[in-house]
Amino acid sequence: MTPEHQKGLTFSIREGLCIEHKPEPCGIVIFGASGDLTSRKLLPSIAYLSSKGLLPKRSFVLGVARTALSPDEFRARAKGVENVYYMYGSYENPDFFLALKARLQELDARHETGGRLLFHLAVPPPLYPAIVEQLGRAGLLEGCVSGGCSRVVIEKPFGRDLESARALDAQLKRRLREEQVYRIDHYLGKETVQNVLMFRFANAIFEPVWNRTYVDHVQISVLENAGVEHRAGYYDGSGVVRDMFQNHMLMLLALIAMEPPASFEADRVRDEVVKVFRNLRPLAGRDLEDHVVLGQYEGYRLEPGVASSSSTPTFAAMRLDVDDWRWSGVPFYLRSGKRLCCRSTEVAVVFKQVPHSLFSPLLPEHLAENALVFRIQPNEGISLTIEAKKPGPKICLGALTMDFDYAEAFGERPPEAYQRLLLDAMLGDPTLFLRQDAVEETWRFCEPLLKTGDIKLEPYATSSEGPEAAQRLIARFGRRWR
Ligand SMILES: NC(=O)c1ccc[n+]([C@@H]2O[C@H](COP(=O)([O-])OP(=O)(O)OC[C@H]3O[C@@H](n4cnc5c(N)ncnc54)[C@H](OP(=O)(O)O)[C@@H]3O)[C@@H](O)[C@H]2O)c1
């Protein structure tokens, strides 16, 4: 036990309640190895796993792309990783995939990886079906290499609406089984997001109040001060609903709203997530004006790569309802946008006020509500605000915050999401990856928000809190954004 005292919070970490699995040696094959995601996230995460002894020594990394890098150039990008190789060629050429197969057989024999292959498709999504098809034709997806198994990791977006998400899945399933597909929503790899599950289901004291009787409302905010930066081309074709709501925001909502799974087994957890999505009250047929605000920051249309008449929303705020026994009548307010006043991702569970204030003759103001806040990033942690008596002879109440700060408590910043997700994909644990039914349910829900023109686009000033209409939306239901 290591007791520490900080900010008035006594805290101890008990050694022993840890599960750490180490994968079997495997070959990690990265398509798009010359790209941004590979350099910024994948290679550093593999290096981290290697440094922590979580990447077996006999594993290897093979980078694949069209760009003619020398193996040494690629190796230099993979600082700290051993057994790194590179090959380039055209994905349209079936011979390239036969050469890839021969290379993998050779590397598998050299490093004794037992035919275990992890393909990570770090390429633009339209390329997924063609690459998977070629891998399948070359016999690389079905334990072709010394009888091992193959998994394929793909990056969001998984389609751009329900129809295209289904079409993508149908193409992938020509060659893959569902259990071979690992769809990354990197938010799920964040420690602080996973901690929502630990917090809820490893502590007995919160679950009894986690329902409509005690919770007034929930707020989920993903605020960015950055604009579209170098992603303008992609972003202008997508917008905030596709980029943030269909995946990260709804996933956060699901973790807060889901019923306790019977076990931490992947499909038990994912079943409960999907049930939340199915229980979301459809926006179709609701008064969208009352429940949804879309906005665009001033100057967005002047950004390089953005169409001068663009109607792409860069901000959205909405009220959602989960129509089930636990949450009936509890509104969930979600908002996310770019070029806002701050950078902050948090989930706040705001509790109801006391039913009767015995202090009311002395303290006419309302007592503040208790709020439990999960700070996803930055300043990762959890805080609980409570009312407390201020010292002195007068009766004087004030809000007090009990704070758990991740970096202070553990002496380090939370690890990168990709470190965890790559490890899980190697281990064959899909708990933190999206199942196709969840992808489809979230697209189904978002469909009414994707029809441009159905909802008025509100302009907002940069470095603001978003459009005024977002303040009015929540005020209409008697609440305010935190
Ligand atoms: N970057 C991020 O932070 C981030 C975050 C979330 C999701 N993602 C997703 O991760 C994937 C990769 O992202 P990225 O930012 O690394 O992408 P990227 O840099 O645009 O592309 C990755 C690589 O794909 C290859 N490529 C590009 N266009 C191609 C084409 N038409 N045909 C064949 N190859 C092509 C290029 O390599 P060669 O030309 O050398 O083959 C490029 O280096 C994408 O699906 C993206 O949506 C990225």
Ligand as a Chemical Component Dictionary entry (heavy atoms), coordinates in Angstrom:
data_LIG
# 
_chem_comp.id                   LIG 
_chem_comp.type                 NON-POLYMER 
_chem_comp.pdbx_formal_charge   0 
_chem_comp.three_letter_code    LIG 
# 
loop_
_chem_comp_atom.comp_id 
_chem_comp_atom.atom_id 
_chem_comp_atom.alt_atom_id 
_chem_comp_atom.type_symbol 
_chem_comp_atom.charge 
_chem_comp_atom.model_Cartn_x 
_chem_comp_atom.model_Cartn_y 
_chem_comp_atom.model_Cartn_z 
_chem_comp_atom.pdbx_ordinal 
LIG N1  N1  N 0  -3.736 11.088 -38.334 1  
LIG C1  C1  C 0  -4.559 10.989 -37.324 2  
LIG O1  O1  O 0  -4.348 11.563 -36.247 3  
LIG C2  C2  C 0  -5.803 10.150 -37.438 4  
LIG C3  C3  C 0  -6.753 10.199 -36.393 5  
LIG C4  C4  C 0  -7.888 9.393  -36.469 6  
LIG C5  C5  C 0  -8.060 8.571  -37.558 7  
LIG N2  N2  N 1  -7.135 8.557  -38.576 8  
LIG C6  C6  C 0  -7.351 7.647  -39.692 9  
LIG O2  O2  O 0  -6.172 6.862  -39.874 10 
LIG C7  C7  C 0  -5.948 6.611  -41.249 11 
LIG C8  C8  C 0  -4.569 7.119  -41.624 12 
LIG O3  O3  O 0  -4.457 8.474  -41.272 13 
LIG P1  P1  P 0  -3.242 9.383  -41.746 14 
LIG O4  O4  O 0  -3.490 10.711 -41.168 15 
LIG O5  O5  O -1 -1.948 8.706  -41.486 16 
LIG O6  O6  O 0  -3.513 9.445  -43.308 17 
LIG P2  P2  P 0  -2.575 9.995  -44.453 18 
LIG O7  O7  O 0  -1.296 10.492 -43.901 19 
LIG O8  O8  O 0  -3.413 10.861 -45.296 20 
LIG O9  O9  O 0  -2.345 8.674  -45.305 21 
LIG C9  C9  C 0  -1.599 7.576  -44.821 22 
LIG C10 C10 C 0  -0.863 6.951  -45.985 23 
LIG O10 O10 O 0  -1.798 6.381  -46.855 24 
LIG C11 C11 C 0  -1.252 6.388  -48.164 25 
LIG N3  N3  N 0  -2.226 6.897  -49.119 26 
LIG C12 C12 C 0  -2.816 8.098  -49.135 27 
LIG N4  N4  N 0  -3.671 8.204  -50.174 28 
LIG C13 C13 C 0  -3.590 7.025  -50.830 29 
LIG C14 C14 C 0  -4.210 6.509  -51.994 30 
LIG N5  N5  N 0  -5.108 7.215  -52.692 31 
LIG N6  N6  N 0  -3.895 5.253  -52.384 32 
LIG C15 C15 C 0  -3.002 4.515  -51.689 33 
LIG N7  N7  N 0  -2.377 4.973  -50.587 34 
LIG C16 C16 C 0  -2.675 6.207  -50.166 35 
LIG C17 C17 C 0  -0.041 7.297  -48.144 36 
LIG O11 O11 O 0  1.099  6.468  -48.212 37 
LIG P3  P3  P 0  1.776  6.090  -49.603 38 
LIG O12 O12 O 0  1.400  7.103  -50.621 39 
LIG O13 O13 O 0  3.234  6.085  -49.279 40 
LIG O14 O14 O 0  1.242  4.747  -49.881 41 
LIG C18 C18 C 0  -0.068 7.942  -46.791 42 
LIG O15 O15 O 0  1.212  8.131  -46.253 43 
LIG C19 C19 C 0  -7.089 7.294  -41.991 44 
LIG O16 O16 O 0  -8.106 6.356  -42.178 45 
LIG C20 C20 C 0  -7.584 8.350  -41.005 46 
LIG O17 O17 O 0  -8.941 8.628  -41.215 47 
LIG C21 C21 C 0  -6.021 9.325  -38.523 48 
# 
loop_
_chem_comp_bond.comp_id 
_chem_comp_bond.atom_id_1 
_chem_comp_bond.atom_id_2 
_chem_comp_bond.value_order 
_chem_comp_bond.pdbx_ordinal 
LIG N1  C1  SING 1  
LIG C1  O1  DOUB 2  
LIG C1  C2  SING 3  
LIG C2  C3  SING 4  
LIG C2  C21 DOUB 5  
LIG C3  C4  DOUB 6  
LIG C4  C5  SING 7  
LIG C5  N2  DOUB 8  
LIG N2  C6  SING 9  
LIG N2  C21 SING 10 
LIG C6  O2  SING 11 
LIG C6  C20 SING 12 
LIG O2  C7  SING 13 
LIG C7  C8  SING 14 
LIG C7  C19 SING 15 
LIG C8  O3  SING 16 
LIG O3  P1  SING 17 
LIG P1  O4  DOUB 18 
LIG P1  O5  SING 19 
LIG P1  O6  SING 20 
LIG O6  P2  SING 21 
LIG P2  O7  DOUB 22 
LIG P2  O8  SING 23 
LIG P2  O9  SING 24 
LIG O9  C9  SING 25 
LIG C9  C10 SING 26 
LIG C10 O10 SING 27 
LIG C10 C18 SING 28 
LIG O10 C11 SING 29 
LIG C11 N3  SING 30 
LIG C11 C17 SING 31 
LIG N3  C12 SING 32 
LIG N3  C16 SING 33 
LIG C12 N4  DOUB 34 
LIG N4  C13 SING 35 
LIG C13 C14 SING 36 
LIG C13 C16 DOUB 37 
LIG C14 N5  SING 38 
LIG C14 N6  DOUB 39 
LIG N6  C15 SING 40 
LIG C15 N7  DOUB 41 
LIG N7  C16 SING 42 
LIG C17 O11 SING 43 
LIG C17 C18 SING 44 
LIG O11 P3  SING 45 
LIG P3  O12 DOUB 46 
LIG P3  O13 SING 47 
LIG P3  O14 SING 48 
LIG C18 O15 SING 49 
LIG C19 O16 SING 50 
LIG C19 C20 SING 51 
LIG C20 O17 SING 52 
# 
